[in-house]
Amino acid sequence: MSTALHQVWSRITALLPTRSGLMEMGRDPRRDLLAGLTVAVVALPLALGFGVSSGLGAEAGLATAVVAGAVAAVFGGSNLQVSGPTGAMTVVLVPIVGRYGPTGVLTVGLMAGVMLVALAALRAGKYMQYVPAPVVEGFTLGIACVIGLQQLPNALGVPKPEGDRVLVVTWRAAEEFAGSPNWTAVCLAVTVAGVMLVGARWRPTIPFSILAVIAATAVAHLAELDAAAPIGDLPAGLPAPSLSFLDLGSLGSLLAPAVAVAALAALESLLSASVADGMTVGQRHDPDRELFGQGLANIAAPLFGGVPATGAIARTAVNVRTGANSRLAALVHAAILAAIVFAAAPLVSRIPLAALAGVLLATAVRMIEVGSLRAMARATRSDALILVLTAVATLALDLVYAVIIGLVVAGALALRSVAKQARFDQVPLDRGDHSAEEHALLAEHIVAYRIDGPLFFAAAHRFLLELTEVADVRVVILRMSRVSTMDATGALVLKDAVEKLDRRGILVLASGIRPGQRQVLDSLGALDLLGREGREYATTPEAIQGAHRHLQRAGILAGIPAREAGSKSTDSSEEPVG
């Protein structure tokens, strides 16, 4: 017991920040301070917007950005990751708010945080590398579409309709707008989005999002535009940490949503950290420490009324582009947002919801990398299918189901491709030291097949069909040295084929069985069947000699003397083991 506890403690301590990692924050603080300020300016409207979109309000978005952003910056596995509320998480949270209310969301975030810490202790971060690129691209495209559609009620200036399906809510919002159009809100949203998109192409280093929001707020206030509804009152500071939202009796019903939130937080955070690595030289994140940091962040955020958080790709990219070197930049970003919460809450409360909707609409558009999507769609038909299915499932179902569907389809198509590589070809007999006449007579009664590639469930039944259709021979030799892998289904199919040919009076010999395949063949009885009466040989020439002896005993080759198995019968193309 003590050994197990020691191992668990060792894993936990390995996830904690190191002294050298923390010391890095003092190497070039000026660049990190500038990067943190820039990221905070970009993050402010996003945090407000995603808080509003989640259903818990702008204050929840700010609390998440401050608390989760600071905790993940210290304990996460990436020096450059910036965490906070994201559009992808908002997509998952909307139906949870509708069904369980705000307290349910806080409980789900806490449970998800505990799950992420457990995943980190189990060292599950490495499995992110197995998510195929088309799934990630389709997932991102679907998220962008959902984020854009979620903003339509605020962009159209109509109350958010009831419902947790984004397509249904969008349709109802459009109907409401058609009945009583609010062109003021539309103009604000379109203008803010347009300024962000055009400005990003013109001067990428200038934070046009905050400038556009400030301008929209000023216009709405000075012109007294009643149709531009503001965020509303915000508390001047963070609430005291509390667990009053926790209802132990509801934990069972919230388990499934918590798993979905944890899965999304892990996926998006590790993806964002990988993007940051790709934008820099010499920076590599620790996936398990990243899960640990995100877990602690999601445990802390609900205590202050925050929503579940993840690594944010857009904010992380801004952090890298503005020259961040260490975790100090993400900490500065959180500190600046905290200062805004305490000092500027009355000003922030005047921001029109339509302006925030414009920010998120522009964010959704910028998430879509047209060139990357085009390249992925042109790569193969399978990649295009996976991308489209994942995107559609994200839009029609939810993000976790979308990723599961994408992974299942990708796995099925990959298995199909691997199964196609399996070959079952008839090969000519080695002449060895036989004369042409003897060789022709042997070839009348012996057929040799070479199995190339995997013999597993996806390809085994085709092998059985082809093998059992063999006719007009007395001996079948299976050259197995090129079988790359074999599972239980492959071994059972091989055994079944040997038994069926036996019943037809056809002897089956095998050559070149690899050591790695012997266990599965032995466990299912196929090895005993082949080992009976000396049916297994190390090399194909030895198997041919064995077939020769069998035909002699049967009186078929009475006129041809048998050669010894170890004779010079060989072939320059023969593998050393069969």
N, C-alpha and C positions, 0 to 999 in steps of 0.2 A: 504493500500500500504506500509506504514511504517513497519507494522508487517511482511509482506512478505520479505521486504528488510532486516529487522533485522534477520529473520530466515536464509536467504541466507548468510548474513555476519557471523552469528554464525557458520554455517557449514564450511565456508571457514577458519575462525580462528581456528576451531577445527582440521583442516588439517595441520596447520603450526607447525614447530618444537617447542618442549617445551624446557624450560630452563634445566630441569632435563635430558632430552635426550641428549642435547648438552654437559652437564657437564660430562656425562659418558665417553666422549672421553679422559678425562684426568686421568682415573682410572689406566690404565696399558698401557701407550703409547708405551713402548718398544716392547711389543708383537704386537701391531697394526702396528708399523713402520716396523717390520720384515715381517708381513703378507702382508702389502701393497707393499713392495719391491718385494716379491715373486710373487704376483698377477700381478704386472706390467711387470715382466720378462715374465710371461706366456702370458699376454695380448698383448704384442707388436706384435709378429708375427700374432696373430689372428686379431688384429685391422687392420694391413696392408693387410692381406689376404682378409678379408671381405670387406674392402674398394675397393680393386681391383676387387673382384667378383661382387660387386654391380654395377660396371660400372662407378663410380665417381672417382676412383683412390685411391691410398694408403693414400694420404693426407686427404681425406674425412673420412677414417676409423680412422686415428689418431685424427682428430678434434672431431669426435664423442666420442671416448674413453675419451678424456680429458674433454670436455665441459659437455657432458651428464653424464659421470661418476661422475664428481664433483657435479653437480646440484642434481642428483638423490641420491647421498650419503647424502646430507644435508636434502633434503625435502622428501625423500622416507619413506616408512613405515617399513622397515627392517633395523636393525642395521648392518647386515652382507651382504646385497645384493651388488653385483658389477654389474654395468650397462655399456653398450657400444654396438658396432655393433655386431650382431650375425648372424649365418648361417641361421636361420629361417627367419629373416627379409630380408636377402639378397635374399632368394628365391622369396619373394614378390616383391622386388625392381627391379629385373632384367627386367621383362616385363614392368614396369612403366618407366624405363630409355629408353627402346626401343621405347616406344610409345610417351612419353612426353618429353624426354630429361632430363638432369641434373636439370634444373630449375624446372621441374615438380616434381622431387623427393623432392627437398627442400620445395616446396609449400605443397606437400602431408604431409611431416613430420611436418610442422607447423600446418596444419589443424588437423592432428592426435593428436598433443599435446593438442590443444584446446578441442578436443573431450574427451581426457582422463581426463582433469581437470573437464569437465562437468560430466563425469561418477563418479568421486570422490565426487563432490558436491551432486550428487544424491544417494550416498552411494551404488553404484553398485558392490563394491568389493566382497561382501559376496556371490554373485552368482557363483563365481569360484568353490565353493565346490560342485556344482551340475554337474560339468563335470565328466563323468564316467572315471574310470581308464583305460579301454580298449581304449577309445578315445585318452587319453593322450599318452599311449604307442604306439598306431598306428601312431599318429601324430609325435612322436619323431622318430620312425623308418623311416617314410616317409621323414622327414627332413634330417636324416642322409644319406639316399640314394641320395637325391637331392644335398646335399652339396658335396658328393663324386663325383657325375656325373658332377657337375659344374666345378670341378677342372681339369677334364681330358684335356681340351685344353692346359692349362698351363703345366700340367704334361707331356703331349706329345710334348710340344714345338711347337705347331702350333697356328696361329692366331685364335682368337675366331670367329667361324662362325656366320653368321646372324641367328636370330631367338630368340624367347622368351620361347620356350618349351624345357625343359632341355633334353628330350629324342632325339629330333630332332637335337639339337646342339651337343650332344654327338656323334650321328651317323655321322654327317658331320665332326666332328673333327677326328673320327676314320678313315674315308675315306681319309682325308687330310694327316694323319700320314702314312697311308698305301702307299700313293703316294710318300712321301719323309720323311722317318723316321728320327726322331731326338733322338737318343739314349742317348745323353748327358743329355737332359732334363729329360728323363725317369729315368736314373740312379740317378740323383740328387733327384727327387721326391720320388722314392722308398727308397733311402737310408735315407732321412730325416724321412719319415713315419716309416720305420723300426726301426730307432734309438729311436724314440718317443715311439713306442709300446713296444719294448723290454725293454727300459729303465724304462718305467712306472711300469713294473712288477718287475724289478730288484731293483730299488731304486726310489720309488714313490715320495720321497721328493725332488729329484733333478730335476730342470727345463730343461729336455732334449730338449725341443722344441727350446729354444733360443740357446743352445749349438750346436744343429744340424744345425740351420740356420747360426750361425757364422762360423761353419766349412765349410758348403757348399759355403758361400760367399767367404771365404778365398781361397778355392780350385778353384772356378770359376775365381777369380781375378788373382791369382798367375799363374794358368795354361792358362790364357787368353782364356777361353772357350767362343768363340763367339756365340756358339749355346745356351748358357744359358743366355737368355735375362734378364736384370735387371729391377727393378721397374721403374727406371728413376728418373729424378730430382724431389726433394721435396722442398717446401718452408721452409725456416729457421724460423719457427714461425707460429702462427695462423693468419689468415686474420682478418682485422677489422670487427666487426659485421655490417651486412648490410641486408636490406630488398629489395635490388635491384632486386632479383630474383622473387619477388611477382608480379603476373599479376592477378589483380582482375577479369578480364574477363574470366580467365580460371578456376575459383574456382568451377563453376558448373560441368564442365567436370571431375574435379579431385575429386569430392565428393566420388564417389564409391571407388577409390583406397585409399582415406584417411580413409574411414570406415574400409577397409580391414587391413590397417596398424595399426589403433587404436585397432581393435579387436585382432590382433596378439600381439601387444605390451602388452595389458592388460593380455591376456592369458599366454604368456611366462613369463612375469614379476611376476605375482602372483604364477605361478607354481614354478618358481625359488625360490621365497621367502618361499614357503611352503617346498621345499626341504631343504633350509637352516634351517628352524625350526626343521625339522625332524633329522637333524644332530647334534643338540645341545640340551642342557637341560636348560629350563628357558627362551629361546628366542621365542617370538611370534610376528609376524609382524602384522601391521594394514593394511588390504587390501585397504581401502579407501585412507589412506595416501600414500600407495605405488603407487596407480593410480595417485594421485596428483603429487608426485615426478616425476614419469615417464612422466606425461603430461608437467611439467615445463622443464624437460630435453629435450623433443622433440620440445618444443617451442624454446629453446635456441640453440640447436645443428645446425639447418639450418642457423641461423644467422652467423655462423662461417664456413659454407660450409659442415657441417656434415650430415650424413644420419640418418634416424630414428633409435632410440636405444630402447633396452629392457633390462630387467634384464638378465644376462648371467649365465646360470646354471653351466657351466664348471668353469668359473672364480669365481663364488660365492662359489662353492664347494672347490676350492683351498684356498680361503680366510678363510673358516671355518676350514679346515684341518690344516692350518698353525697357528691357535691359535688366530684369530681376536676376539676382544671383543666388538668393537664399530664401529661407522661410520668412525672413523679416518683412519682405514685400507683402505677403499675404496677411501677416499680423498687422502691419500698418493699415492695410485696406480695412480690416475689421475695426481697428481703433478709430479711424476717421468716420466710419459709419456709426460707431457708438457715439462719437462727439456730435454728429448730426442728430441722432435720436434725442440726445440730452439738450442740445442748444437750439436746434432749428425745427423742432416738431411743428410749431404753428405755421411756419412757412411751407413745410412739406405737405401739410394737410390741405393746402389750397390747390395742389396740382390736379388738373382735370383728369378724370378717369379715361377720357377719350385720348388724351396725350399719352398716357401710359399704354393704352391699347396700340397706339401708333408705334411706340418703341418696340413692343413685342411683335407686332406685325413685321416690322423691319428686321427684327432678330430672326423670325421664322424664315423670311426670304433669304437672309444671309447664311442660314444653316444649310441651304441646298447648294451643294457643289455640282453645278451642271456638268462640268468637264469630267469629274469623277464618276458621276452617274452614267454618263455616256460611255466612258471607257469600260465600266463594269458591265453595262448592258451588251457591249460589243464583244466582250471577252469570250463567253460561251453561252449557249442557250440555257444551260443549267444555272449559271450565275444570274442571268437576266430573270429567270423564273423565280429564283430564291429572293432576289431583290424586290420584285413586284409583289410576291406573296407576303413578304414581311411587312412591306409598306402598307398594303391593303389591310392586313390583319391588325396593324397598329391603329389604323384609322377606324376600322369597323369593330374591333374587339377591345383589347388593351395591350399594353406594352409587353407584359410578361408572356401572355399567350402568343403574341407576335414573335418574340424571340424563340419560344419553344417551337412554334410552327416552322420558323426559319431553320432552326437547328435540325428538326426532324426531317424536313425536306432535303436540306443539304446533306445530312447523313445518308438518306435513302439514295440520293443521286450519286453520292460518292461510292456507296456500295455497288450500285449498278455499274459505275465506271470500272471499279476494281474487278467486279465479276466478269466484265467483258474481256479483261486482260487474261483471264484463265483460258488456256488452250489445251486441246486434247487432240494430238496429231499422230497419225500413223507414220512411223519412220522405217526406213529400210533396214533389213538385218545386216549386221556386220558380216562380211564374207570371211574374215579370219583366214584359216588355212584350209578352207573347203574349196573344192574345185567348182567351176561354174555349174556343172551338172548337179553336184551335191547341194550347192547353194539354192538352185532353182527348186529342188525337191523339198528342201527345208522351208522355203518361202511359201510353198503350197499349203503347209500345215501349221506354220507359226506366224503370228502377227505381233508386232511390237508397237506400243503406243507410248509417247512421251507426254507427261503431264507437266505443263508450264504454268507457274503462277499459283494463286491461292486456291485451295480446295476447301471451301467453306460454304455456309448455308446458302449464300446468294448464287453460287455457281455449281454446287454439288449435283443438283438434280439433272442439269443438262449433261453432266459427265455420265451419270447413271444411264440416261436414255441412250447416249451414243455408244457406251460400252456394251450394253446388253443387246444391241442390235448386231453385234459381230456374228458372222455366219461363215460356214464352210472352212473352219479351222479347228485344229485340235489343241493348240496352246496359245494363250495370250500372255505377252510379257508387258508389264507396266513399269516403265522407267520413271522413277519418282524422285530422282536426285534434284530436279528443278522445281519441286513443289515448295513454294515460299512459306506457306502457312497452312495449317489444317485445324479445323475445329471439330467438335463432336459430331455435327451434322455430316461433315465431309468423311469422317471415319466410318460413320454408320452407313452412308451411301456406298463407300468402298466395300464394306463388309457385305452389304446386300448384293452388290454387283458380282462379287466373287461367288456367293452362294447361288445366285441365279445361273451363272455360267457353269458352275459345278453340276447343277441339276441337268444341264444340257450336255454334259460330258466333256466340257471344255476346261482344261487345266489352266489356272491363273498363276503366273509367277511374278514376283516383284523384285526390283533391283534398286539399290541406292536409297533406301529409306534413311532419312536423316535422324540423328539422335533426338532432336527436338520434337519429332513427330511420333516417336515410339511410345511415349506416355499415353497420348490420346488414343492411339491405335490399340495399345495393350488394355487400357481401361474399358474399352467397348468390345473387346473380344476379337477384333479384326487381326491383331498380331498373331494370336493363337491359330487362327484360320490360315493365315499365310505361312506360319511356321510349320504347319503340318506337312509331313512328307517332304521336307526340304524345299518349300516353295519360295523362300526368301534368299536373295543373293546380294552380295556386296556390289557387284558390277554387272552390267548388261552382258558382256561376253560370257561370264559365268552362268548367267541365266539362260543364254542360248545353248550352252553345253548341257545344262540341266534339261532343257526342252528336248534336245537331241537324244539324250538317254531315255527320256520318257517315251519318245516315239519309237525308239529301238525296242523297248520292252513291250510296246503295243504291237510290234511286228510290222510297223509302217515303213521303217527305214532299215530293214533287215540287211540290205546290201551295203550299207555305209558304216564303216567302223567308227566307234565313238572316240572323240578326243577327250583328253583330260581337261577338267575345268580350268586348270591353271596354265593351259597352253598359250602359245603366242597369239591366240585369237584376240585381237585388239583393233582399235580404230583411233586414228589421230584426233578425231572430233569427240571421242568419248570422255566424259567427265571422270575425274579420279575416283569418285564414289558411286558411279553408276550411270 
